[in-house]
Amino acid sequence: MRINQAVVCAGMLVSGAAFANSGDQMIGYSGISHAMAGAVVATPQDVTTALSNPAGLAYVNMGDQKTRFDMNLAVLNPMRSMNGVDSDSEAYVMATGGFAFQSEKFGPDLTIGVGAYPISGGGVDFPSTAFKINGSGPNAAIVANRMSLRIGPAAAYRVNDDLSVGLNLSLVANAMSIKNFDTSTMPPKSMNFPSDVAYGGSFVLGTIYRISARTNFGASYTSKSYTEDLEWNMDDGKWSLGFEDPQTVAIGISHRPTDRLLLEADLKWLDYSGVRTTATLVGPTPAKNKILAYGWDDQLLFSLGAKYQLSDAVDLMAGYNYGESPIDERDINNNAGITAIIEHHLSAGVTTKVSKFSSLTFSLSHGFKNDMTASVGPPTKVSFETNLATLQFTYQH
């Protein structure tokens, strides 16, 4: 059975989804949050809470002068295969950074932060032997890259000793390049869409409530990314595509059984059905428009994190994260090259003070291998396993 034109286009246009984690969204934005498997909604750990729950800025430890800076450098090692053929792209470098401060002009109840965070993306580079257009040939290489970046300010206001609220406003930059195919001709005609960047905005609302001296409740809402369409000038005219990140809702509860031990459990809903069900790749003429049937399902993500203060200078962290893949066997051939199917993550990390005002955190996260075989169309088999190492530098003064 020959795979139709829209199916192949759909796969090429989202096959950049390779960053670790829940579907194509990052689980965390720092070494500490990765070490705790993203369980940081109720008790913030660093200034990247500006994106996960901006209300947490009110409770972040910022030192005597109320200034804090967190910089993260991460190396992702995705190990992906399709029909037994490995992707050639096996390493990505990512960086996030942000700072937070309080000012005597605004008073001690208002904390302001600014940061830049990649929230989703990645890429694949499968040779032509990995995917057969009609189940037997001819073959098609699958090459794509995508990055979604959020940059902007956040603020948290401490209403009283037990309640804080927060807001984040972000500029969104959505970059994508793909190698696509027009399967109306045999052999298929290659269509290379160069890198394009679409801009837009998003926001995050959050709150944290201290149930008791040892127990916190946190909740946050992240809007979808409202961005302009990606546009490509091709030989036959202009093509365009709308592609956005999903809205999410997260809740969490944390508890300190002892002064040294922190435990947290989070639940997060990702609205993939709102942005990854179908889309239209708009061609130069209406006759060239293609309906892209992604077919992604919503995802519920469960995170468990623990942090133990071993000494005044050393903290140990661990976490576990689970979320059922938003892509199932029916949609494998609708998402050719997609390998964002990992469901289980396990992580660990250590933070150590290196000077009076600074500390280093090193964390490792492993996404356990998952395999899927298409149940509709050719029996395309995909496999995905990943490792993520993150080094975080923190300055508090």
Secondary structure, DSSP 8 states (H G I E B T S, - for coil): ----HHHHHHHHHHTT--SSEETTEES-SSHHHHHTTT--SSS--STTHHHH-GGGGGTS--TTTTEEEEEEEEEEEEEEEETTEE-S---EEEEEEEEEE--TTT-TTEEEEEEEEEEEEEEEEE-GGG-BTTSSS-B--EEEEEEEEEEEEEEEEE-SSSEEEEEEEEEEEEEEEEEEEETTSSS-EEEEEEEEEEEEEEEEEEEEEESSSSEEEEEEEE---EE--EEEEETTEEEEE------EEEEEEEE-SSSSEEEEEEEEEE-GGGTSSEEEEB-SSGGG-EEEE-----EEEEEEEEEEE-SSSEEEEEEEEEE--SS-GGGTGGGTT------EEEEEEEEEE-SSSEEEEEEEEEEEEEEEE-SSSS--EEEEEEEEEEEEEEEE-
